[in-house]
Amino acid sequence: MVYLHLNPPFRAEHIGSLKRPSWLLEKRAQFDAGKCAIEELKEVEDKAIQEIIDMQREVGIKSITDGEFRRHMFFDGVFDNLQGMKHVPDVPQEWFMDYVPDVAAFKKWDFKAADSYICQGKLVRTKPFYIPQFEALKKLTKPEEHKSLKITMCAPEWFHLRHGPYAYPKEVYNNDEEYFADIAIAYQQEIKELYEAGCRNIQFDDPLLAYFCAESMITGMEKRGVDHERLLDLYIKTYNDCLKGRPEDMTVGLHLCRGNFRNGMHFSEGGYDRIAIKLFQHINVDCYYLEYDTERAGTFEPLKFLPPTKSVVLGLVSSKKPQLEDKAELKNRISQAAQLISQGEDRRGVDVAMNQICISPQCGFASHAEGNPVSGDDVKRKLRLVVEVATEVWPSN
């Protein structure tokens, strides 16, 4: 039976990463330099995570995360733990596809080479990706909170898009379909074991799907002879293959943004119009966490394609700046979105559409370890604003 998943997502949401304290970053730097043991780092991580859990509780956030404090980048976890992937410290520049918006930005900075993960053998999950992080989070939270804890996950196509024909050797995989078949199996195994560990709330973080909204990438692909429609369809199939067999009572969310690098830098622009039907109707997820804090994300018009069985978390509050948004304006934008959803392909009442909506910041506060130009107090004020608006708009839940 297909039904609308709520709680999670909750009316007041966040994307996952939170601002790391300086003393955690300092200890991580010591560990990376070989100046402290992993046990020392874990002790400091636990302290920082306990404090960030307490903050989330205090402001009223229910989808508690560890702030991604055990990671360097938001996409860590999968490919750095997948057998067959190898960390290459100096990938040649031509192995990065310059039609990918973030790659194009880095190339403008005249970088000659960069590190990345490249497939060099058959891809096999021989150890967990996120289960240790989930188990550690459980130990720091209350039993009644465990079903709402959120684990954020790397997009399955992360390294494929940026490396194109260099993503894997042809002697290992004959084609993209074979490559993604093994990736899908790995995700299926991870999701199954996360569920067995008690996880009921996962979120894929995927700025790459939003890149398909950017005219710059579409034009660049066409110049290189890349069939972007085929590629988008392949990525959608990969998501659906990754989610085969997942339990109905596990909420699966998909977050799209246009980049949130160091100091909140974005990489692309363009509304969801180009991919709306495929995004909302062809990917078998329950909810969408969508960037909507600036004009570069376009209008709410694409939400007309949102089915009644799915929810949308509107990212109306910026994680990139400390200034608080105006409550009245946030409420007005929520109302505008509900009106458009109600007028969609499958018409419904505005009250029904309102029930499909939640609110959050547009992205995390620290997708990169150094984070955005906001303080810990700024993060707290932003999340409190999200909770206050949600409570006023949806007083019954």
N, C-alpha and C positions, 0 to 999 in steps of 0.2 A: 504493500500500500504506500502511495506517495503522499506525504503530508508536509505541512510547513514546519520547518525546524525553527524553534525559538527557545531561548534560555538553555543553552546558547544557540545563536548569538543573543546577547542581552541588549536591552535598549541603549545602555551606555557601554560602549566597547572601546578597545584600543587595539593597535596592530601588533604589539608584542615587545619590541625593543624599547628600553627605557634608558635614561641618561646614567652612565656609569660614573661612580664617584672617582675622584682623582687617585685616591689611595688604592683602589682596585686596579686602575690602569698602571700605576707604578709597580705594583706587585706582579702583574702580568708581564711587564717589561723586564723585570728581574728574572722571571722564569724563562722568558724567551732568550735571555742572555746567559742562561745557565747559572744564575746566581742564587737560586732558591729551588727547593724540591717541590714536586707536584703536590705533596701533602700541605705544604705551607700555602701554596696558591689556593688549594681547595678550601682551606680554612678561611681565607680572606673572601673568596667567592661566596661561601655560605653566609658569612656575616653580611656582605653587601646584599645578597639575595633576600635574607630575612628582613632587612630594613626596607627593601623595595616591596616585598610582600605586605609588610605592615602599612606602607603608604597606600598601596592599592586598596586594602581593606578600609583604611581611614576615609578615603574619598568616595568609596562605594563601588569600586570596580569589582565585578564578580568573576570575569574570565581572567583569573590571575595567571601571570607568566613569571618566569625568572628574569625577565628583562633582557634575555639573551646574554646575560653576564658571563656565561661560560664560553662564549664565542668571540671571534674577532670580527667576522662579517655575518650578516644575516643569512647568507646562503651556506654557511658551514654546516657540516653534519652528514651529508649524503656521500658526495663524490670523494671527499677526503677519507672516507671509511670504506669505500667500495673496492673490492679486489678487481684488478684490471685497470684501474685509474692510477696514473702516476703524476706526482707533483713535479713539474718542470720549472726550474727557477728562471730560465731565460728563454721563453718561447719566442721564436722569430716573429718579427712584426707582421710579416705577410700571412701568418697563421691566424691573425685576428681580422675578422671581417669588418671592413671600415664602413659598411652600411648599417652596422649596429650602432645606435646613437651614442651609447657610452664609450664604445671603442673609438668612434669618430672624435669624441671630445678629448680622449686621452691622446690620440694621435696629433691633435692640434697642439698639445703640450709638448710635442716632439719627443715622445718616449721612443726608445730604440728597441726595447724588449721588455717583457714583463713576465711574472710567474703565472702559472695557471695549472689546471689539471687536464691531462690528455689521456684518452683511452689508449692502452697499449696491449691489452689482452682481453679475453672474455670477461664480461662484467658479472660478478657474483657477490652476493651479500654474505659475507662470512662472519660479520659481527654487527651489532645493532648500530643504528644511526643516532636516534634521539631517546631511546629507552633509558639510558643512564641519567640524562637530564630530567626526564619525567620522574623517575624514581627518587632522585635527589629533591625535586620540587615537592613531591608527596611528603617526604620526611619533614619538610619545613612548613607544611600547611595542615589544616584540620581535616579529619576524615570526611566531614560533610562538604568540604570544598573540592574534593578530588575529582568529582564528576564534571566540574566546570573549569578545571585547569586547562590552559591552552598551550599546545605545542605548535610552534611555527616550523615550517618545512621548506626546504629548497625546491624550486621548480625543476621538474624532471628534464627539461630541455636546456637547462642553464648553460652548459658548456657546448652543447651542439650548435646553438644559434651563433655564438660568438666565434666558433672555430670552423664552421661550415665544412668544407671537404677535408679539413685536417682534424676533425673531431675524433676520428678513429681510423686505423689502418685497414685498407681493403682486404688484406690477408686475414684479418680478424673477423670483420663483418662485411658481407657482400653489399649491404645496403642499409639505409636508415631504419627500415622496418625491423631488421634483425637486431640492430643496435638497441632500439627502443623496446623490443620485446624483452630483452634481458633486464633493462632498467625497470620496466613495469613489474616484472617478477620480484625484483628487489624491494620495490615500494609495497607490493602486496604483502610480502613477508613482514616488513617493518610495521605496516598498519595493523596487521593481525596481532603481532606481538605487543604493540602499544595498547590495543584494545584489551588483550589478556592482562596487561599490567594495570588496567583501570582507566585508561585514557578514553575520553568521549568527545574530545574537542580538538580538532586539528585545523591548521590554516596553511595553505600553500602561499608563499610569497613570490609573485611573478610579475616583475616589471616588464619582462620580455613580451608578454601578450599585449601590454599597452603600447609597446614599440610598433606593433602592427597598425596602430592608429596614426603613426607618424608618417607624414608624406615623404620625409627625408629617407626613411628606411625603405619604403615601398619603391621609390624612385631608384634608390641605390641598388636594390635587389634586381629590379628590371634591367638596369644597365649591366649587371653581372650575369644575367640570364637565369636568375633564381626565381622559381615559380612560388611566389609568396602565398598564393591561395592554397596550393598543395601542402606547403610547409605548415601553414596554420591548421589545416585539416589534420595533418600528421600529429601535431602537438596536441590537438583536442582528442584525437584517438588515444594518444599516449596517456593523457589524464584519465580517460575512461578505462583504459586497461589497468592503470595503476590502482584504480578504485574498484575493480571487479571483486565481488565477494565481501566488500566491507559491510559491517553490520548497520542495520537501519538506525539504531539508536546512537550512532556516532555522527556528530555534526562535522561536516567537511566544508570549510570555507576557502575562498580564493581571493587573494588580495592583489589588486593591480594599482601600480603607481607609475610615475614617469621619471623615477630616479630620486634617490635620497642619500647621495654620497656625503663625504665629509663636508661639514658646515651646511648640510641641507641642499647641496647642489642637485639640480634636476638635469635630465639629458634629452627629454623629448617633449613634444606637444601634440595635441590632437584629441578631439572628442572620441567617444566610444562608438560613434555611428558606424564606422567602417566594419566593425566586428560584432556589433550588438546581437544580431540574431544567433550567430554561432556561439558567442560568449554566453548568452543567457539561456539558450535553448538546446545547445548541443553538448555542453560539458555537464557531467553528472555530479555537480556539487550542490550543496544546499543553500549557500549564501555567498554574497559577493561583498568584499570590503573595497570600496571604490574611492579613489582620490577625487575630491570635488572642492578643494579649497581655493582654487584659482581658475581663471578663464582658460588656462591651457588644457584643462580637462574637458572643456566643452560644456554643453547644456545637459539638462535632464531628459531631453527628447529620447535618447536611446532606451531609457527605462520603460518605454511603452512596450518593449519586447520582453519584459520580465514576466515569467509565468506566475500564476497565483500560488504555486507550490514552492516558490523560492523567496528568500528575503534578501534585502540589500542594506548594507551598513554604509551610510553616507559619510564620507570623510570630509566634513565641513570645517573642522578646526585644524589650523596649521600647526604641525610639529616643528616647523622650520624657523619660527620667530616667537619671541616671548610675549608679544602683545596679545591681549585677550580679545576674542571676537565678541561682537554685540549679540546678546541673547535674542533680542527681537528679530534680528536679521537671520539668525540660525533657525528660529522657529518658522519664519516666513519661508525659508528655503526648503525646510522639511515639508511644509504645506504645498509648495509648488511641486515638489517631487511626487507627492501623493496624488495631486490632481492629474499629472501626466501619466502615472502608472494606471490610474483608474480609467483613463481614456485609451488604453493600449489595445493591442490585438484582441486580447481576451478581456473584454470590458468588465469592470467590477465597481462596487461602490467606493467612494473615497475612504470610508471607514475601513473597508477591507484592505485597501492599498496602504493606509496608515499602519495597519497591523503588520505589514511586510517590511517596515522601515525601522532601522536603528541608526545611531549616530556615533561617530568616533573622530579622532584625528585622522588626517589623510594618509599618514604613514607612521612608522615608528619614530622615536626620538633619537635613536642611535643605530641606524642600519649598519654603520661603520662604527668601530669601537670608540672613536673619538667623539662621535655624535654631532648633533646640530648645535647652533649657537643659542642654546637655552640652558638654564640652570636647573638643578634638581627642584628648586622651589617653583620655577616656571612650569615644569612638567606637572607638578602636583596641582597647580592652579588650573592648568589646561584640562586635566582629567576631572577635576572637581566641576569645572564648567560643563563638560560633557554630561556628567551625572546630573547636575542641576537642570539642564535643559531637558534631558530625557525624563526626569521625574515630573517636570512641569507639563511636558507634551503628552506623556503616557502615565498619568498619575496612578492608574490601577495596576501597572506592572513595571 
